[in-house]
Amino acid sequence: ANMKLRPPRWIAVGQLLALRAGAVFVTVSTTRGLRSGLFPRWFGLASFAIAAVLLVVTPAWRWSMLVFPLWVVVTSVLVMRRRVIPPEPTQA
């Protein structure tokens, strides 16, 4: 009769834990990327904001499940476009 279509409770808990784990991963990766100079400052600030969002949203908002994969795509593009400068050869 009046049944709502929603996932079982264990799936919702799993999705919630995945969002929290994604927030931790974004925070740790951003911190390392900023300290090493791999990420630009604007991306670091945006990433910390994304991590904060991942900590407070619920899986009930469908868009929240796409935030982490989109961050991974943007991070991958930034890393691949990063110009690698080979070290100077040392003379022995």
Backbone as numpy.savetxt, mean C-alpha at the origin, in Angstrom:
# Nx Ny Nz CAx CAy CAz Cx Cy Cz
-37.08 -14.12 2.19 -37.91 -12.95 2.19 -37.02 -11.70 2.19
-36.68 -11.19 3.37 -35.90 -9.97 3.46 -34.45 -10.30 3.84
-33.79 -11.06 2.97 -32.42 -11.46 3.24 -31.46 -10.54 2.50
-30.49 -10.03 3.23 -29.47 -9.20 2.60 -28.35 -10.10 2.11
-27.80 -9.76 0.97 -26.68 -10.51 0.45 -25.40 -9.93 1.01
-24.83 -10.59 1.96 -23.56 -10.16 2.53 -22.73 -11.40 2.81
-21.42 -11.24 2.81 -20.56 -12.40 3.02 -20.67 -12.91 4.45
-20.32 -14.17 4.65 -20.30 -14.68 6.03 -19.34 -13.87 6.88
-19.56 -13.94 8.19 -18.77 -13.14 9.12 -17.27 -13.43 9.03
-16.88 -14.66 8.81 -15.46 -14.99 8.75 -14.78 -14.37 7.53
-15.50 -14.19 6.45 -14.94 -13.52 5.27 -14.74 -12.04 5.59
-15.70 -11.43 6.25 -15.59 -10.02 6.61 -14.41 -9.80 7.56
-14.21 -10.70 8.50 -13.08 -10.58 9.43 -11.76 -10.73 8.67
-11.72 -11.67 7.74 -10.53 -11.85 6.92 -10.21 -10.62 6.08
-11.24 -10.01 5.52 -11.04 -8.79 4.73 -10.55 -7.64 5.62
-11.09 -7.55 6.81 -10.66 -6.50 7.74 -9.20 -6.68 8.12
-8.80 -7.91 8.40 -7.40 -8.18 8.73 -6.49 -7.91 7.53
-6.96 -8.21 6.33 -6.16 -7.94 5.13 -5.95 -6.44 4.95
-6.96 -5.64 5.22 -6.80 -4.19 5.14 -5.77 -3.69 6.15
-5.83 -4.22 7.36 -4.88 -3.80 8.39 -3.46 -4.23 8.02
-3.32 -5.45 7.50 -2.00 -5.92 7.08 -1.47 -5.07 5.93
-2.36 -4.67 5.02 -1.96 -3.79 3.94 -1.47 -2.45 4.45
-2.12 -1.93 5.48 -1.70 -0.65 6.08 -0.30 -0.77 6.68
-0.03 -1.87 7.35 1.29 -2.07 7.94 2.33 -2.19 6.82
2.02 -2.93 5.77 2.96 -3.08 4.67 3.26 -1.75 3.99
2.21 -0.95 3.76 2.41 0.37 3.13 3.29 1.24 4.02
3.04 1.23 5.32 3.83 2.06 6.24 5.29 1.65 6.25
5.56 0.37 6.38 6.94 -0.12 6.43 7.65 0.14 5.11
7.00 -0.18 4.00 7.62 0.00 2.68 7.89 1.48 2.40
6.95 2.34 2.78 7.13 3.77 2.55 8.28 4.31 3.40
8.36 3.89 4.64 9.44 4.35 5.50 10.80 3.95 4.92
10.91 2.72 4.48 12.18 2.26 3.88 12.46 2.98 2.57
11.42 3.18 1.77 11.61 3.87 0.49 12.03 5.32 0.65
11.48 5.99 1.65 11.86 7.38 1.90 13.28 7.49 2.45
13.62 6.61 3.39 14.96 6.67 3.99 16.05 6.35 2.98
15.74 5.49 2.02 16.75 5.13 1.02 16.78 6.10 -0.16
15.79 6.99 -0.22 15.72 7.94 -1.33 15.06 7.36 -2.57
14.46 6.19 -2.46 13.81 5.56 -3.60 12.50 6.26 -3.97
11.76 6.70 -2.95 10.46 7.35 -3.20 10.59 8.85 -3.05
9.88 9.59 -3.91 9.83 11.04 -3.71 9.00 11.38 -2.46
9.25 12.55 -1.92 8.57 12.96 -0.69 7.05 13.00 -0.84
6.57 13.50 -1.99 5.11 13.59 -2.20 4.47 12.21 -2.16
5.19 11.21 -2.68 4.64 9.85 -2.67 4.65 9.28 -1.26
5.68 9.62 -0.49 5.73 9.16 0.89 4.57 9.71 1.72
4.31 11.00 1.56 3.19 11.60 2.30 1.86 10.99 1.87
1.69 10.80 0.56 0.45 10.18 0.06 0.32 8.74 0.57
1.43 8.03 0.64 1.40 6.65 1.11 1.03 6.56 2.59
1.56 7.48 3.40 1.18 7.46 4.82 -0.31 7.78 4.98
-0.84 8.66 4.14 -2.28 8.94 4.17 -3.08 7.70 3.77
-2.60 6.99 2.77 -3.27 5.75 2.33 -3.25 4.72 3.46
-2.12 4.61 4.15 -2.03 3.66 5.27 -3.03 4.03 6.36
-3.17 5.31 6.64 -4.15 5.74 7.66 -5.57 5.39 7.22
-5.86 5.58 5.95 -7.19 5.23 5.44 -7.43 3.73 5.58
-6.43 2.93 5.24 -6.59 1.48 5.35 -6.81 1.02 6.79
-6.31 1.80 7.74 -6.50 1.43 9.14 -7.92 1.72 9.65
-8.61 2.67 9.04 -9.90 3.08 9.60 -11.11 2.65 8.77
-10.92 2.27 7.51 -12.08 1.90 6.70 -12.51 0.48 7.00
-13.70 0.16 6.57 -14.21 -1.20 6.72 -14.35 -1.85 5.35
-14.31 -3.16 5.30 -14.47 -3.85 4.01 -15.86 -3.66 3.41
-16.79 -3.12 4.18 -18.13 -2.88 3.64 -18.10 -1.86 2.51
-17.13 -0.98 2.55 -16.94 -0.03 1.44 -16.11 -0.74 0.39
-16.73 -1.11 -0.71 -16.08 -1.93 -1.74 -14.81 -1.28 -2.28
-14.77 0.03 -2.37 -13.59 0.70 -2.93 -12.37 0.49 -2.05
-12.60 0.25 -0.76 -11.46 0.11 0.16 -10.60 -1.10 -0.17
-11.17 -2.10 -0.80 -10.41 -3.30 -1.15 -9.50 -3.06 -2.35
-9.69 -1.95 -3.05 -8.86 -1.64 -4.22 -7.72 -0.67 -3.90
-7.73 -0.07 -2.73 -6.73 0.93 -2.39 -5.33 0.32 -2.37
-5.16 -0.80 -1.70 -3.84 -1.41 -1.60 -3.30 -1.88 -2.95
-4.09 -2.61 -3.76 -3.55 -3.00 -5.07 -3.19 -1.80 -5.95
-3.95 -0.72 -5.88 -3.61 0.47 -6.65 -2.31 1.09 -6.15
-2.10 1.09 -4.85 -0.84 1.60 -4.30 0.33 0.77 -4.80
0.15 -0.55 -4.85 1.21 -1.43 -5.33 1.54 -1.12 -6.79
0.53 -0.87 -7.62 0.76 -0.55 -9.03 1.55 0.75 -9.15
1.14 1.78 -8.43 1.83 3.08 -8.49 3.26 2.94 -7.98
3.45 2.19 -6.90 4.78 1.96 -6.37 5.66 1.24 -7.39
5.11 0.25 -8.04 5.87 -0.49 -9.05 6.29 0.40 -10.20
5.40 1.26 -10.65 5.74 2.18 -11.74 6.84 3.13 -11.30
6.75 3.67 -10.09 7.79 4.57 -9.60 9.15 3.88 -9.51
9.15 2.65 -9.04 10.42 1.92 -8.90 10.99 1.59 -10.28
10.14 1.17 -11.21 10.64 0.82 -12.54 11.13 2.03 -13.32
10.54 3.19 -13.08 10.96 4.40 -13.79 12.16 5.08 -13.13
12.53 4.59 -11.98 13.66 5.17 -11.26 14.93 4.92 -12.05
15.67 5.95 -12.27 16.92 5.83 -13.03 18.00 5.28 -12.11
18.59 4.19 -12.53 19.66 3.58 -11.76 20.99 4.06 -12.31
21.80 4.63 -11.45 23.12 5.12 -11.84 24.15 4.10 -11.36
24.88 3.49 -12.31 25.86 2.48 -11.89 27.00 3.14 -11.11
27.56 2.43 -10.15 28.65 3.01 -9.36 29.91 3.15 -10.21
30.72 4.11 -9.82 32.00 4.33 -10.50 32.92 3.14 -10.22
33.63 2.66 -11.24 34.55 1.56 -10.98 35.74 2.06 -10.13
36.11 1.26 -9.20 37.24 1.63 -8.34 38.53 1.08 -8.93
39.58 1.83 -8.77 40.86 1.38 -9.29 41.68 0.81 -8.14
42.13 -0.40 -8.37 42.89 -1.08 -7.31 44.37 -0.92 -7.45
